[in-house]
């Protein structure tokens, strides 16, 4: 059992639990464009440890629990930390890029960091299989692609407080950091590198076309 992974999960649980029961705490540390532009950059990091509700928290932590060991085993603890926090920051930066003119935009969730770990794990072990609902077998890369396509839907629907844009920033972060750490993936797993880039490209095309 990896102590770094446990520490990150415990931090998410404790920070989120505090946010569930203290709306002032939640508002102080959530991602808020207006607050960040006024100098509260800590929100770009702290928002990644808050969640909308218990379901949101459990889903993110379970996803992290399943995929983090793959990254740790292949790249080691330091690189795992780099992927996790690098993806979190990438997620916040992309969110700021997409919503820079919407001063009221708010979002929370570890989704950016978790999606970065997810993408990293799939790149490192592309043949990995998942049991959806612990029953239905599905290749991990299909899950990753569907997860980001769902995020596009969430970004367009704008009917919750989940940081869907951060999913993509996190995916880009995990994708790039992993390839930089393991450039042989470009040759060894070329098809997977291309497949996982597809939803990222779709996002930017839709953004450019004003569809988001």
C-alpha distance (Angstrom), angle and dihedral (degrees) to the residues before:
residue distance angle dihedral
X1 . . .
X2 3.82 . .
X3 3.81 113.2 .
X4 3.82 94.0 -154.0
X5 3.79 91.9 55.0
X6 3.80 91.2 46.7
X7 3.82 90.8 49.0
X8 3.82 91.9 52.6
X9 3.82 92.1 48.7
X10 3.82 92.3 47.0
X11 3.82 90.4 49.4
X12 3.81 90.2 52.0
X13 3.80 92.5 48.1
X14 3.82 95.2 47.4
X15 3.82 95.3 43.2
X16 3.81 92.3 45.7
X17 3.81 92.9 46.3
X18 3.79 89.4 53.1
X19 3.80 88.9 50.3
X20 3.82 92.4 49.2
X21 3.81 90.3 58.0
X22 3.81 102.3 33.2
X23 3.80 116.0 52.1
X24 3.82 92.0 -175.6
X25 3.81 90.0 56.5
X26 3.81 90.0 46.4
X27 3.82 92.8 51.0
X28 3.81 92.4 45.4
X29 3.81 95.0 55.7
X30 3.81 105.2 28.8
X31 3.81 121.2 107.3
X32 3.81 105.5 -89.0
X33 3.78 120.8 166.2
X34 3.79 94.3 -151.8
X35 3.80 92.2 49.3
X36 3.80 93.1 47.8
X37 3.81 92.5 48.5
X38 3.79 88.8 51.8
X39 3.81 89.7 58.9
X40 3.82 104.8 -86.3
X41 3.81 95.9 125.1
X42 3.82 90.9 155.0
X43 3.81 86.0 80.4
X44 3.82 89.5 70.9
X45 3.80 88.0 66.0
X46 3.81 104.1 27.1
X47 3.82 93.9 52.2
X48 3.80 87.6 65.2
X49 3.80 89.5 67.4
X50 3.82 96.4 50.3
X51 3.81 126.0 81.9
X52 3.80 136.0 -164.9
X53 3.80 94.8 -126.6
X54 3.79 143.9 -24.2
X55 3.82 93.7 -80.8
X56 3.81 91.2 53.8
X57 3.82 90.4 49.0
X58 3.82 95.1 47.1
X59 3.81 93.3 47.6
X60 3.80 92.7 51.7
X61 3.81 94.9 44.1
X62 3.81 93.4 47.1
X63 3.81 90.5 50.4
X64 3.80 89.4 49.5
X65 3.82 91.6 47.1
X66 3.81 92.0 53.3
X67 3.81 98.5 45.0
X68 3.81 106.3 30.2
X69 3.85 94.7 73.9
X70 3.82 89.8 59.9
X71 3.82 91.4 55.5
X72 3.81 92.2 43.4
X73 3.81 93.1 49.1
X74 3.81 93.8 48.3
X75 3.80 101.8 36.3
X76 3.82 106.7 18.5
X77 3.81 133.1 -122.3
X78 3.80 98.5 -65.3
X79 3.80 93.7 52.0
X80 3.82 90.3 45.5
X81 3.82 89.5 55.7
X82 3.81 88.7 47.5
X83 3.81 91.6 51.4
X84 3.82 93.3 45.6
X85 3.80 99.3 47.5
X86 3.80 94.3 31.5
X87 3.81 89.4 55.5
X88 3.80 91.4 46.4
X89 3.81 90.6 54.3
X90 3.82 92.6 43.3
X91 3.81 87.5 53.1
X92 3.80 92.6 51.9
X93 3.81 92.6 45.9
X94 3.81 92.7 51.2
X95 3.80 90.1 47.6
X96 3.79 89.9 53.1
X97 3.81 89.9 48.5
X98 3.80 93.3 51.5
X99 3.82 96.8 40.6
X100 3.80 103.1 30.5
X101 3.81 92.6 123.8
X102 3.82 95.0 45.5
X103 3.80 101.5 82.8
X104 3.81 91.5 179.3
X105 3.81 95.7 55.3
X106 3.81 112.5 126.7
X107 3.81 131.8 179.4
X108 3.79 141.9 156.0
X109 3.79 139.2 -171.1
X110 3.79 145.4 98.0
X111 3.79 88.0 -111.1
X112 3.82 94.8 113.9
X113 3.79 93.0 53.8
X114 3.81 93.2 40.7
X115 3.81 93.6 48.4
X116 3.80 89.0 50.6
X117 3.81 90.0 53.8
X118 3.81 89.9 45.4
X119 3.81 92.4 52.8
X120 3.79 91.8 44.7
X121 3.81 91.9 51.8
X122 3.80 93.0 48.7
X123 3.81 91.8 50.1
X124 3.79 90.6 50.0
X125 3.82 95.8 44.2
X126 3.82 107.8 21.4
X127 3.80 95.3 169.1
X128 3.79 93.0 59.7
X129 3.81 115.0 130.3
X130 3.80 127.3 -149.4
X131 3.78 130.8 -156.4
X132 3.81 104.8 -134.9
X133 3.81 106.9 -148.0
X134 3.83 81.8 0.3
X135 3.83 88.5 -77.2
X136 3.82 114.8 61.0
X137 3.83 112.6 73.8
X138 3.80 115.1 -135.2
X139 3.82 132.3 167.9
X140 3.80 108.8 -109.9
X141 3.80 93.5 -125.8
X142 3.84 90.4 57.7
X143 3.80 88.9 52.7
X144 3.81 90.3 49.6
X145 3.79 93.5 50.9
X146 3.83 93.1 45.5
X147 3.80 90.0 47.8
X148 3.79 91.2 57.7
X149 3.80 93.2 43.2
X150 3.81 87.4 54.1
X151 3.80 87.1 51.5
X152 3.82 89.9 56.5
X153 3.80 87.9 54.1
X154 3.81 90.4 49.7
X155 3.80 91.4 49.6
X156 3.80 91.5 52.0
X157 3.82 95.5 42.6
X158 3.83 94.0 48.8
X159 3.80 89.8 -168.6
X160 3.81 100.4 132.7
X161 3.79 141.3 39.2
X162 3.83 95.0 -111.9
X163 3.80 117.0 124.1
X164 3.81 97.7 -120.6
X165 3.81 92.2 161.0
X166 3.80 87.9 57.9
X167 3.82 89.0 60.9
X168 3.77 88.7 68.3
X169 3.76 96.0 43.3
X170 3.78 87.9 50.4
X171 3.79 91.9 48.4
X172 3.81 90.5 51.2
X173 3.80 90.2 47.8
X174 3.80 95.4 48.9
X175 3.80 91.0 42.6
X176 3.82 95.5 51.5
X177 3.81 97.6 38.9
X178 3.81 91.8 50.5
X179 3.81 93.4 48.8
X180 3.81 90.7 47.9
X181 3.80 89.7 50.8
X182 3.82 93.5 43.3
X183 3.85 108.4 24.8
X184 3.81 90.7 167.8
X185 3.82 86.6 76.8
X186 3.80 87.8 77.6
X187 3.81 87.8 66.0
X188 3.81 102.6 27.6
X189 3.82 97.4 44.6
X190 3.81 102.8 21.3
X191 3.82 95.0 145.2
X192 3.80 92.2 52.4
X193 3.80 91.7 47.7
X194 3.82 89.1 54.3
X195 3.83 95.8 43.2
X196 3.78 94.1 51.0
X197 3.79 90.6 49.8
X198 3.84 92.1 58.4
X199 3.85 99.5 80.5
X200 3.81 89.9 43.1
X201 3.81 90.0 54.5
X202 3.83 90.7 46.0
X203 3.80 89.8 54.5
X204 3.79 94.7 53.7
X205 3.80 92.4 43.8
X206 3.82 90.2 52.7
X207 3.80 91.1 46.4
X208 3.81 90.8 50.4
X209 3.80 90.2 49.0
X210 3.82 91.5 49.7
X211 3.81 93.6 -116.0
X212 3.81 95.1 131.0
